């Protein structure tokens, strides 16, 4: 490791335990920087000392002497960039060098102090500093424990720990990480990727290389490989980490179908936290068939579509730390899939139910709400588009084109089975044409309207609803569980004038001052009159009764009847509005009693 002697300005070489205490400089490069060759020439140092590239190094040495430190490291002159071997070693070691520095000086050449003390204008200039936009400065901010920020005139702005909250708002990095109160490895891969999402590097490859230390990775540098460097970084990460959040990026924002092409694809990464369960996450790795993984899979009605359940959660800090399980939609079959872009590339599946847990009226029902996350795991491959398409091209085409529905409906339900169908199969639906079992969507078009007229307002309540019926042929004809009906509905009111209504636990929108539509939410229910489903007339009566209950404000998102559970707690928007603009994920379990026994056994084992 080369260091500048702060007194003599000569470069000295140290190895191993002989490395002394040193100051390290973080800065943004200018057009004409000092180099190793120029700095080692004493005459050049003297004649160029007023040039910005040389002046900031001299100022760093001067500040180091004031702080009682004798050595300085500056990347522009302490690395001989004419040697590719030395450059590769330096980049792979740089995070450690910043981490072990006694102190890091951050020189902000575009920030000027006002007067003897920094004021609001100075901090506003700090927020806009180019230093916070560069890729290499990310690790230079995080790695050192002690960091001091200086203006272009070398006036001290403050220390990293004192400015942690402000820096956190600028960069999105958790203040606890900046203060070294929380270890870097405690943050998910997706969170760390988000920190680099808006940063830039001069060379495309450096966007990957500048993150080596952030992920504890060492890999050879191959300038000229372009965006492949970032792909290679992700392949190296999965060799040392079992954090599934490396795949928790929006496929619609990436040019690649397996890994992200850029950190900016991790738009939700800041909210995604590790969620390691009570057992170790099974390893996953790259093979010639793609990424080999073993996770729980959630089945759908479609033979080509499943949801992979990951070991990471999205945490909503603004809403009582409510958690959502990250699920990855996959297309394919025979346990060889590709990542989906349609209808959505990531689903945040609700674990904590805000519509139940935040309602004092429903506290009695909380104990009965079961976690429907599947415990069984399946081994499969996530392959590149070309590999899967070449094997199942025509079939995949049909499945993917099935999402294109015109005109695009506003609301729909996506039907899933966390524990499989337990011997049941789809029997029918009411209306039948509203069920798209090829893509596992139920888009109810049957509308029930109730009108009310008073001196204060005119109001219509609209319900778009229907029934989906499942049948178990393995059961005897007189078994009441032979048929199971699931009622699904969207509820809304249309008012001609404004009204001040108290927001209920299921309210998603409020009426405007000029009146309009108020979306009260959605409902799901298991019908207890299962023996009627072989009779279409009786099925219509069941649907009518369920509509009446929904009109009275009974809009549950979770319901159990005997051995069947239906849960509709997850709502999301589809980017392209296909097959509907607004979707609710419905989870159906047909073996609730077995589920309860399994959960009880888990609790006993855990205790």
C-alpha positions as CSV (number, residue, x, y, z in Angstrom):
1,X,0.0,0.0,0.0
2,X,1.4,3.4,-1.0
3,X,1.0,6.4,1.3
4,X,2.0,10.0,1.0
5,X,4.3,11.3,3.8
6,X,2.3,14.4,5.0
7,X,5.6,16.2,5.8
8,X,7.9,15.3,2.9
9,X,5.2,14.7,0.3
10,X,7.1,11.7,-0.9
11,X,5.3,8.4,-1.6
12,X,6.3,5.5,0.7
13,X,5.4,1.8,0.4
14,X,4.1,-0.3,3.3
15,X,2.9,-3.9,3.6
16,X,1.0,-6.0,6.2
17,X,1.4,-4.9,9.8
18,X,3.9,-2.2,9.0
19,X,1.1,0.1,7.6
20,X,0.9,3.2,9.9
21,X,-2.2,5.2,10.8
22,X,-3.3,7.3,7.8
23,X,-5.8,9.8,6.5
24,X,-7.8,8.8,3.4
25,X,-9.3,11.3,1.0
26,X,-12.6,11.0,-0.8
27,X,-13.3,13.4,-3.6
28,X,-14.7,13.7,-7.1
29,X,-12.3,13.7,-10.0
30,X,-11.7,16.7,-12.1
31,X,-10.5,17.0,-15.8
32,X,-6.8,17.1,-14.9
33,X,-5.9,15.1,-11.8
34,X,-2.5,14.4,-10.4
35,X,-1.2,10.9,-11.2
36,X,1.4,8.6,-9.6
37,X,3.9,9.5,-12.3
38,X,3.4,13.2,-12.0
39,X,3.4,13.3,-8.2
40,X,6.7,11.3,-7.9
41,X,8.4,14.0,-9.9
42,X,9.3,16.7,-7.4
43,X,9.7,19.4,-10.0
44,X,6.1,18.7,-11.3
45,X,4.7,18.9,-7.8
46,X,6.3,22.3,-7.3
47,X,5.2,23.7,-10.7
48,X,1.6,22.3,-10.5
49,X,0.9,23.0,-6.8
50,X,-1.8,25.6,-7.6
51,X,-3.7,23.3,-9.9
52,X,-6.9,21.9,-8.3
53,X,-5.8,18.3,-8.7
54,X,-2.5,18.9,-6.8
55,X,-3.8,21.6,-4.5
56,X,-6.4,19.3,-2.8
57,X,-3.7,16.7,-2.1
58,X,-1.4,19.4,-0.5
59,X,-4.4,20.7,1.5
60,X,-5.2,17.1,2.7
61,X,-1.6,16.7,3.9
62,X,-1.8,20.1,5.7
63,X,-5.0,19.1,7.4
64,X,-3.5,15.7,8.4
65,X,-0.6,17.4,10.0
66,X,-3.0,19.6,12.0
67,X,-4.7,16.4,13.2
68,X,-1.4,14.8,14.2
69,X,-1.3,12.2,11.4
70,X,1.7,11.6,9.3
71,X,0.5,9.7,6.3
72,X,-2.2,10.2,3.6
73,X,-3.8,8.0,0.9
74,X,-5.2,9.6,-2.2
75,X,-6.4,7.3,-5.0
76,X,-5.2,9.6,-7.9
77,X,-1.5,9.3,-6.9
78,X,-1.2,6.2,-4.6
79,X,-2.2,3.8,-7.4
80,X,-0.1,3.3,-10.4
81,X,-2.9,3.0,-13.0
82,X,-0.5,2.1,-15.7
83,X,-0.3,-1.4,-14.1
84,X,-3.6,-3.3,-14.6
85,X,-2.6,-5.8,-11.9
86,X,-2.0,-3.1,-9.4
87,X,-5.3,-1.3,-10.4
88,X,-7.2,-4.6,-9.9
89,X,-5.6,-5.2,-6.5
90,X,-6.4,-1.7,-5.4
91,X,-10.1,-1.7,-6.5
92,X,-10.6,-5.1,-4.7
93,X,-8.9,-3.7,-1.6
94,X,-10.3,-0.2,-1.6
95,X,-13.2,-0.8,0.8
96,X,-10.8,-2.3,3.4
97,X,-8.4,0.7,3.0
98,X,-11.2,3.1,3.7
99,X,-12.5,1.0,6.5
100,X,-9.1,0.9,8.2
101,X,-8.3,4.6,7.8
102,X,-8.0,6.6,11.0
103,X,-10.2,9.3,9.4
104,X,-11.6,10.1,6.0
105,X,-11.7,13.6,4.7
106,X,-14.5,14.3,2.2
107,X,-13.5,17.2,-0.1
108,X,-16.6,18.8,-1.7
109,X,-15.2,21.0,-4.5
110,X,-18.7,22.3,-5.3
111,X,-19.8,23.4,-1.8
112,X,-18.8,26.8,-0.5
113,X,-19.2,27.8,3.2
114,X,-20.9,31.1,4.0
115,X,-19.1,33.0,6.7
116,X,-17.3,31.4,9.6
117,X,-20.1,28.9,10.3
118,X,-22.0,26.7,7.9
119,X,-25.6,27.9,7.4
120,X,-28.8,26.7,5.7
121,X,-27.5,27.7,2.2
122,X,-24.4,25.7,2.8
123,X,-26.4,22.6,3.7
124,X,-28.6,23.2,0.7
125,X,-25.5,23.2,-1.4
126,X,-24.4,20.0,0.4
127,X,-27.6,18.2,-0.7
128,X,-26.9,19.1,-4.3
129,X,-23.2,18.2,-4.3
130,X,-21.9,16.0,-7.1
131,X,-20.1,13.9,-4.5
132,X,-23.4,12.2,-3.6
133,X,-24.1,11.1,-7.2
134,X,-20.9,9.2,-7.9
135,X,-20.6,5.5,-7.6
136,X,-17.2,5.2,-6.0
137,X,-18.1,7.6,-3.1
138,X,-20.8,5.2,-1.8
139,X,-18.2,2.9,-0.2
140,X,-16.1,5.9,0.8
141,X,-19.1,7.2,2.8
142,X,-20.0,3.9,4.4
143,X,-16.7,2.1,5.1
144,X,-14.8,4.6,7.4
145,X,-16.0,5.0,11.0
146,X,-14.8,8.6,11.2
147,X,-15.6,11.0,8.3
148,X,-15.3,14.8,8.1
149,X,-16.8,16.9,5.4
150,X,-14.9,20.0,4.0
151,X,-16.0,22.8,1.7
152,X,-14.0,23.8,-1.4
153,X,-12.1,26.2,0.8
154,X,-11.3,23.5,3.4
155,X,-13.7,24.7,6.0
156,X,-15.1,22.0,8.2
157,X,-18.8,21.3,7.6
158,X,-19.2,18.6,10.2
159,X,-18.6,14.9,10.9
160,X,-20.6,12.0,9.4
161,X,-22.2,11.0,12.6
162,X,-23.4,14.5,13.4
163,X,-24.8,14.9,9.9
164,X,-26.1,11.3,9.6
165,X,-29.8,12.3,9.5
166,X,-29.2,14.8,6.7
167,X,-27.0,12.4,4.8
168,X,-29.6,9.7,5.2
169,X,-32.2,11.9,3.5
170,X,-29.8,12.7,0.6
171,X,-28.6,9.2,0.0
172,X,-31.4,6.9,1.3
173,X,-28.9,5.1,3.5
174,X,-30.1,4.2,7.0
175,X,-28.6,6.6,9.6
176,X,-27.8,3.6,11.8
177,X,-25.6,2.3,9.1
178,X,-23.8,5.7,8.7
179,X,-23.2,5.8,12.5
180,X,-21.9,2.2,12.5
181,X,-24.7,1.3,14.9
182,X,-25.8,-1.5,12.5
183,X,-23.6,-3.8,10.5
184,X,-23.6,-3.6,6.7
185,X,-24.4,-7.3,6.4
186,X,-27.6,-6.8,8.4
187,X,-29.1,-4.9,5.4
188,X,-30.6,-6.9,2.5
189,X,-29.0,-7.1,-0.9
190,X,-31.9,-5.2,-2.3
191,X,-31.4,-2.4,0.2
192,X,-27.8,-2.0,-0.6
193,X,-28.5,-2.0,-4.3
194,X,-31.0,0.8,-3.8
195,X,-28.2,3.0,-2.3
196,X,-26.5,2.8,-5.7
197,X,-29.6,3.2,-7.8
198,X,-29.1,6.9,-8.6
199,X,-25.3,6.9,-8.7
200,X,-23.2,7.1,-11.8
201,X,-19.7,6.1,-12.9
202,X,-17.7,7.3,-15.9
203,X,-17.1,3.7,-17.1
204,X,-20.0,1.3,-17.3
205,X,-18.0,-1.5,-15.6
206,X,-17.3,0.6,-12.6
207,X,-20.9,0.6,-11.5
208,X,-20.2,-3.1,-10.6
209,X,-16.7,-2.7,-9.4
210,X,-17.5,0.2,-7.0
211,X,-19.9,-2.1,-5.2
212,X,-17.4,-5.0,-4.5
213,X,-16.8,-3.8,-0.9
214,X,-20.4,-3.1,-0.2
215,X,-21.2,-6.8,-0.8
216,X,-17.9,-8.3,0.4
217,X,-17.0,-9.6,-3.1
218,X,-13.6,-10.0,-4.8
219,X,-13.5,-10.5,-8.6
220,X,-11.2,-9.8,-11.4
221,X,-11.7,-6.6,-13.5
222,X,-12.5,-6.9,-17.1
223,X,-12.7,-3.4,-18.6
224,X,-14.5,-3.8,-21.9
225,X,-17.2,-6.2,-20.7
226,X,-19.7,-3.4,-20.3
227,X,-23.0,-4.2,-18.5
228,X,-21.9,-7.8,-18.1
229,X,-19.8,-6.6,-15.1
230,X,-23.0,-6.0,-13.1
231,X,-24.4,-9.4,-14.1
232,X,-21.1,-11.0,-13.0
233,X,-21.3,-9.1,-9.7
234,X,-24.7,-10.6,-8.9
235,X,-23.5,-14.1,-9.8
236,X,-20.6,-13.6,-7.4
237,X,-23.0,-12.4,-4.7
238,X,-25.2,-15.5,-4.8
239,X,-22.1,-17.6,-4.2
240,X,-21.7,-16.2,-0.7
241,X,-25.3,-15.1,0.2
242,X,-28.6,-16.9,0.6
243,X,-30.6,-13.6,0.5
244,X,-33.3,-13.9,-2.0
245,X,-33.7,-10.2,-2.2
246,X,-31.1,-10.1,-5.0
247,X,-34.0,-11.2,-7.2
248,X,-36.5,-8.7,-5.7
249,X,-36.2,-6.2,-8.6
250,X,-38.8,-5.0,-11.1
251,X,-38.3,-7.1,-14.2
252,X,-40.1,-4.4,-16.2
253,X,-37.2,-2.0,-15.4
254,X,-34.5,-4.4,-16.5
255,X,-33.2,-5.5,-19.9
256,X,-32.5,-8.9,-18.5
257,X,-34.9,-11.6,-17.4
258,X,-32.9,-13.2,-14.7
259,X,-30.7,-10.6,-13.0
260,X,-31.0,-6.8,-12.9
261,X,-29.1,-4.9,-15.5
262,X,-28.7,-1.9,-13.2
263,X,-29.2,-1.0,-9.5
264,X,-32.1,1.3,-10.5
265,X,-34.3,-1.8,-11.1
266,X,-34.5,-2.2,-7.3
267,X,-37.1,0.5,-6.8
268,X,-38.6,-1.1,-3.8
269,X,-35.3,-2.2,-2.3
270,X,-35.1,0.3,0.5
271,X,-38.2,-1.3,2.1
272,X,-37.1,-4.9,1.6
273,X,-35.6,-6.5,4.7
274,X,-34.2,-10.0,5.3
275,X,-36.8,-12.4,6.8
276,X,-34.9,-15.6,7.6
277,X,-37.3,-18.2,9.1
278,X,-36.8,-20.8,11.7
279,X,-34.7,-22.9,9.4
280,X,-31.8,-22.2,7.2
281,X,-32.5,-21.0,3.6
282,X,-31.6,-23.7,1.2
283,X,-28.7,-22.8,-1.0
284,X,-29.1,-21.6,-4.6
285,X,-26.6,-21.4,-7.4
286,X,-26.1,-20.8,-11.1
287,X,-26.1,-23.8,-13.4
288,X,-26.1,-24.2,-17.2
289,X,-29.9,-24.4,-16.9
290,X,-30.2,-21.1,-15.0
291,X,-30.6,-20.3,-11.4
292,X,-31.3,-23.5,-9.3
293,X,-33.5,-22.6,-6.3
294,X,-35.6,-24.3,-3.7
295,X,-38.4,-22.3,-2.2
296,X,-42.1,-22.6,-1.5
297,X,-44.3,-22.2,-4.6
298,X,-47.9,-21.0,-4.6
299,X,-50.0,-22.7,-7.2
300,X,-52.6,-20.9,-9.4
301,X,-55.4,-22.1,-11.7
302,X,-53.1,-21.6,-14.7
303,X,-50.8,-24.6,-15.5
304,X,-48.0,-22.1,-16.6
305,X,-47.9,-19.7,-13.7
306,X,-46.7,-20.0,-10.1
307,X,-45.5,-17.6,-7.4
308,X,-42.1,-18.2,-5.7
309,X,-42.1,-17.2,-2.0
310,X,-38.8,-15.5,-1.0
311,X,-37.1,-15.1,2.3
312,X,-37.4,-11.4,2.4
313,X,-40.2,-9.0,3.3
314,X,-41.3,-5.5,2.4
315,X,-41.8,-3.4,5.5
316,X,-44.2,-0.4,5.5
317,X,-42.6,1.9,8.1
318,X,-45.4,4.5,7.7
319,X,-48.1,2.0,8.6
320,X,-47.1,0.3,11.9
321,X,-44.3,-1.7,10.3
322,X,-46.7,-3.9,8.4
323,X,-44.9,-6.6,6.5
324,X,-45.5,-8.1,3.1
325,X,-43.9,-11.3,1.8
326,X,-42.1,-10.9,-1.5
327,X,-43.3,-13.3,-4.2
328,X,-41.9,-13.7,-7.7
329,X,-44.3,-14.6,-10.5
330,X,-42.8,-17.3,-12.7
331,X,-43.9,-18.6,-16.2
332,X,-43.2,-22.0,-17.5
333,X,-43.7,-25.6,-16.5
334,X,-42.0,-28.8,-15.4
335,X,-40.1,-26.8,-12.8
336,X,-38.3,-24.7,-15.4
337,X,-39.5,-21.1,-15.4
338,X,-38.7,-17.6,-16.5
339,X,-39.4,-14.4,-14.6
340,X,-42.7,-12.8,-15.5
341,X,-43.2,-9.3,-16.8
342,X,-47.0,-9.6,-17.1
343,X,-49.2,-8.9,-15.2
344,X,-46.6,-7.8,-12.6
345,X,-43.0,-8.7,-11.9
346,X,-43.1,-8.7,-8.1
347,X,-46.0,-9.1,-5.6
348,X,-45.9,-7.9,-2.1
349,X,-48.1,-10.5,-0.4
350,X,-49.6,-9.2,2.9
351,X,-48.5,-11.0,6.0
352,X,-49.9,-8.5,8.5
353,X,-53.5,-7.6,7.7
354,X,-54.0,-3.8,8.2
355,X,-57.7,-4.1,7.6
356,X,-58.0,-6.5,10.5
357,X,-55.2,-5.7,12.9
358,X,-56.0,-2.0,13.0
359,X,-59.7,-2.4,13.7
360,X,-60.7,-2.5,17.3
361,X,-64.0,-4.0,16.2
362,X,-62.3,-7.0,14.8
363,X,-59.9,-7.8,17.6
364,X,-61.8,-10.9,18.4
365,X,-61.1,-12.3,14.9
366,X,-57.4,-11.7,15.0
367,X,-56.6,-15.0,16.8
368,X,-58.4,-16.9,14.0
369,X,-56.3,-15.3,11.2
370,X,-53.8,-17.9,10.0
371,X,-50.6,-17.4,8.2
372,X,-51.1,-19.1,4.8
373,X,-47.4,-19.1,3.8
374,X,-46.6,-22.6,2.4
375,X,-44.1,-24.6,4.4
376,X,-43.3,-27.2,1.7
377,X,-40.5,-26.3,-0.7
378,X,-40.0,-27.2,-4.4
379,X,-36.7,-27.3,-6.4
380,X,-36.8,-25.6,-9.7
381,X,-34.8,-23.5,-12.2
382,X,-35.2,-19.9,-13.1
383,X,-33.9,-19.7,-16.7
384,X,-33.3,-17.0,-19.2
385,X,-36.2,-16.2,-21.6
386,X,-34.5,-17.8,-24.6
387,X,-34.1,-21.2,-22.9
388,X,-37.7,-21.5,-21.7
389,X,-39.2,-20.0,-24.8
390,X,-37.4,-22.3,-27.1
391,X,-38.8,-25.3,-25.1
392,X,-42.4,-24.1,-24.7
393,X,-42.7,-21.2,-27.1
394,X,-46.2,-21.8,-28.5
395,X,-47.7,-22.8,-25.1
396,X,-46.0,-19.8,-23.4
397,X,-47.3,-17.5,-26.1
398,X,-50.8,-18.5,-25.5
399,X,-50.5,-18.1,-21.7
400,X,-48.8,-14.7,-22.0
401,X,-51.3,-13.4,-24.6
402,X,-54.1,-14.4,-22.3
403,X,-53.4,-11.3,-20.2
404,X,-54.3,-9.0,-23.0
405,X,-58.0,-8.1,-22.4
406,X,-59.7,-5.2,-24.2
407,X,-61.4,-3.1,-23.0
408,X,-59.4,-3.2,-19.8
409,X,-61.6,-3.8,-16.7
410,X,-60.9,-1.8,-13.6
411,X,-61.0,-4.6,-11.0
412,X,-60.2,-8.3,-10.8
413,X,-59.1,-11.1,-8.6
414,X,-56.0,-13.3,-9.0
415,X,-56.7,-16.8,-7.6
416,X,-54.0,-18.8,-5.9
417,X,-53.6,-21.9,-3.7
418,X,-50.8,-21.7,-1.1
419,X,-51.2,-25.4,-0.2
420,X,-52.3,-26.7,-3.5
421,X,-55.9,-27.7,-4.3
422,X,-56.0,-30.7,-1.9
423,X,-58.0,-32.9,-4.3
424,X,-60.3,-30.1,-5.4
425,X,-60.7,-28.9,-9.0
426,X,-62.4,-26.0,-10.7
427,X,-66.1,-26.9,-11.1
428,X,-67.8,-23.7,-12.4
429,X,-68.1,-20.0,-11.9
430,X,-71.0,-17.5,-11.8
431,X,-70.9,-15.8,-14.3
432,X,-68.7,-18.4,-16.0
433,X,-67.4,-16.0,-18.7
434,X,-65.8,-13.9,-15.9
435,X,-63.4,-16.6,-15.0
436,X,-60.1,-16.7,-16.9
437,X,-58.7,-20.0,-15.5
438,X,-56.0,-20.0,-18.2
439,X,-54.4,-17.0,-16.5
440,X,-56.0,-17.6,-13.0
441,X,-58.0,-14.4,-13.0
442,X,-61.6,-13.8,-12.0
443,X,-62.9,-10.5,-13.3
444,X,-66.5,-10.1,-12.1
445,X,-68.7,-8.0,-14.4
446,X,-72.1,-8.8,-12.8
447,X,-73.2,-5.6,-11.1
448,X,-75.7,-5.3,-8.3
449,X,-76.9,-1.7,-7.6
450,X,-78.8,-0.4,-4.5
451,X,-80.1,3.1,-4.6
452,X,-80.9,5.4,-1.6
453,X,-82.5,8.8,-1.8
454,X,-82.7,11.3,1.1
455,X,-82.9,15.0,1.6
456,X,-79.1,15.2,2.0
457,X,-77.7,13.0,-0.7
458,X,-78.5,10.5,-3.5
459,X,-76.3,7.5,-3.3
460,X,-75.9,4.3,-5.3
461,X,-73.9,1.3,-4.0
462,X,-72.4,-0.9,-6.7
463,X,-71.2,-4.4,-6.3
464,X,-69.3,-6.3,-9.0
465,X,-69.4,-9.9,-7.7
466,X,-69.4,-13.5,-8.5
467,X,-68.9,-17.1,-7.3
468,X,-66.1,-19.5,-8.1
469,X,-67.0,-23.1,-7.3
470,X,-64.6,-26.0,-6.6
471,X,-65.5,-29.7,-6.4
472,X,-63.8,-32.6,-4.8
473,X,-64.7,-35.8,-6.8
474,X,-62.9,-38.0,-4.2
475,X,-65.5,-37.3,-1.6
476,X,-68.8,-39.0,-1.3
477,X,-71.9,-37.4,-2.7
478,X,-73.5,-36.7,0.7
479,X,-70.3,-35.0,2.1
480,X,-71.1,-31.3,2.6
481,X,-67.5,-30.5,1.6
482,X,-67.9,-31.9,-1.8
483,X,-68.4,-28.4,-3.3
484,X,-66.9,-25.2,-2.1
485,X,-68.1,-21.8,-3.2
486,X,-66.0,-18.7,-2.9
487,X,-67.7,-15.3,-3.1
488,X,-65.6,-12.4,-4.4
489,X,-66.8,-8.8,-4.8
490,X,-65.7,-5.2,-5.3
491,X,-67.9,-2.7,-3.5
492,X,-68.2,1.0,-4.3
493,X,-70.6,3.9,-3.8
494,X,-71.5,6.7,-6.1
495,X,-72.8,9.9,-4.5
496,X,-74.1,13.0,-6.3
497,X,-72.9,15.4,-3.6
498,X,-70.1,15.5,-1.0
499,X,-70.5,13.7,2.3
500,X,-68.2,13.5,5.3
501,X,-68.2,9.8,6.2
502,X,-65.9,8.2,8.7
503,X,-63.2,6.2,7.1
504,X,-63.8,2.5,7.7
505,X,-61.1,-0.1,7.9
506,X,-61.8,-1.1,4.3
507,X,-61.9,2.4,2.8
508,X,-59.3,2.8,0.1
509,X,-60.4,6.1,-1.4
510,X,-62.5,9.1,-0.2
511,X,-65.1,11.1,-2.0
512,X,-64.1,14.5,-3.3
513,X,-65.7,17.8,-2.5
514,X,-67.8,17.5,-5.7
515,X,-68.9,14.0,-5.1
516,X,-68.0,11.0,-7.1
517,X,-67.1,7.3,-6.6
518,X,-66.0,6.0,-3.2
519,X,-64.2,2.7,-3.3
520,X,-65.1,0.9,-0.1
521,X,-63.0,-2.1,-0.8
522,X,-63.5,-5.7,-1.6
523,X,-65.0,-8.8,0.0
524,X,-64.3,-12.5,0.0
525,X,-66.3,-15.2,1.7
526,X,-66.7,-19.0,1.8
527,X,-70.3,-19.9,1.4
528,X,-71.6,-22.4,4.0
529,X,-74.4,-23.7,1.7
530,X,-72.1,-25.9,-0.4
531,X,-74.7,-28.5,-1.2
532,X,-76.6,-26.1,-3.5
533,X,-73.8,-25.7,-6.1
534,X,-75.1,-28.4,-8.4
535,X,-78.2,-26.2,-8.8
536,X,-77.6,-23.0,-10.7
537,X,-80.8,-21.3,-9.3
538,X,-79.7,-21.9,-5.7
539,X,-76.2,-20.7,-6.6
540,X,-77.8,-17.4,-7.7
541,X,-79.6,-17.2,-4.4
542,X,-76.3,-17.7,-2.5
543,X,-74.8,-14.9,-4.6
544,X,-77.8,-12.6,-3.9
545,X,-77.5,-13.2,-0.1
546,X,-73.8,-12.5,-0.1
547,X,-74.4,-9.2,-2.0
548,X,-76.8,-8.1,0.6
549,X,-74.3,-8.7,3.4
550,X,-71.7,-6.8,1.4
551,X,-74.1,-3.9,1.0
552,X,-74.5,-3.8,4.8
553,X,-70.7,-3.1,5.1
554,X,-69.7,-6.6,5.8
555,X,-66.5,-6.7,3.6
556,X,-64.1,-9.2,5.1
557,X,-60.7,-9.9,3.7
558,X,-60.4,-13.2,5.5
559,X,-63.0,-15.8,6.1
560,X,-63.0,-19.4,7.3
561,X,-65.9,-21.9,7.0
562,X,-65.3,-25.4,8.2
563,X,-62.3,-26.7,6.4
564,X,-61.9,-23.9,3.8
565,X,-60.2,-20.5,4.2
566,X,-60.3,-17.7,1.7
567,X,-57.9,-14.7,2.2
568,X,-57.9,-11.5,0.1
569,X,-55.5,-9.2,1.8
570,X,-53.1,-8.2,-1.0
571,X,-54.0,-5.5,-3.5
572,X,-51.7,-4.2,-6.3
573,X,-51.8,-2.2,-9.5
574,X,-50.8,-3.9,-12.8
575,X,-48.3,-1.7,-14.7
576,X,-50.0,-2.2,-18.1
577,X,-53.6,-2.6,-16.8
578,X,-53.8,-6.1,-18.1
579,X,-55.9,-8.2,-17.6
580,X,-57.3,-5.5,-15.2
581,X,-56.0,-2.3,-13.7
582,X,-56.5,-3.1,-10.0
583,X,-56.0,-6.7,-8.7
584,X,-56.6,-8.4,-5.4
585,X,-54.7,-11.6,-4.8
586,X,-57.0,-14.3,-3.4
587,X,-55.5,-17.2,-1.4
588,X,-57.7,-20.4,-1.0
589,X,-56.9,-23.2,1.4
590,X,-59.0,-26.4,1.4
591,X,-57.4,-28.1,4.4
592,X,-57.7,-25.6,7.2
593,X,-57.8,-28.3,9.9
594,X,-54.5,-29.8,8.8
595,X,-53.1,-26.3,8.5
596,X,-54.0,-25.6,12.2
597,X,-52.4,-28.8,13.3
598,X,-49.2,-28.0,11.5
599,X,-49.0,-24.5,12.9
600,X,-49.6,-25.8,16.5
601,X,-46.9,-28.4,16.0
602,X,-44.5,-25.7,14.8
603,X,-45.2,-23.6,17.9
604,X,-44.6,-26.5,20.2
605,X,-41.3,-27.3,18.5
606,X,-40.2,-23.6,18.6
607,X,-41.0,-23.4,22.4
